[in-house]
Amino acid sequence: MDEAEKGLDNLVYSTLEKIRTKGGVIRKGVNEVTKSLERGQAKLVVSASDVSPKEIIMHLPLLSKDKNVPYISVGSKQQLGNVVGMTVGASAIAVTDAGEEEHSLQELIKKITK
């Protein structure tokens, strides 16, 4: 993982933590993320690259693209779980409502889609 990827990962983690603490709604787990995408509720999908087996999350980038929802993969499912308030790792999460942090979410999406 190079410095640019680490920086982007850290930006994703900090933005998710802000969204969680400022009244945002984050769906946790592959099933919840898939449902959020299918229902058109997801604004951003984040998955962890260290998920094993990979088949668990393989459909998420494709479904996100079909639904025109920004998608990013971060390095650690443990850290992803921690920033969204879980004591265990999270394979994937979806932001469905950014609460007071809508501007932070939009800034993050701009960086991801570049």
Buried (B, 14 or more C-beta within 10 A) or exposed (E): EEEEEEEBBEBBBEBBBBBBEEEBBBBBBBEBBBBBBEEEBBBBBBBBBBBEEEEEBEBBBEBBEEBEBBBBBBBBBBBBBBBBEBEEBBBBBBBBBBBEBBEBBEEBBEBBEE
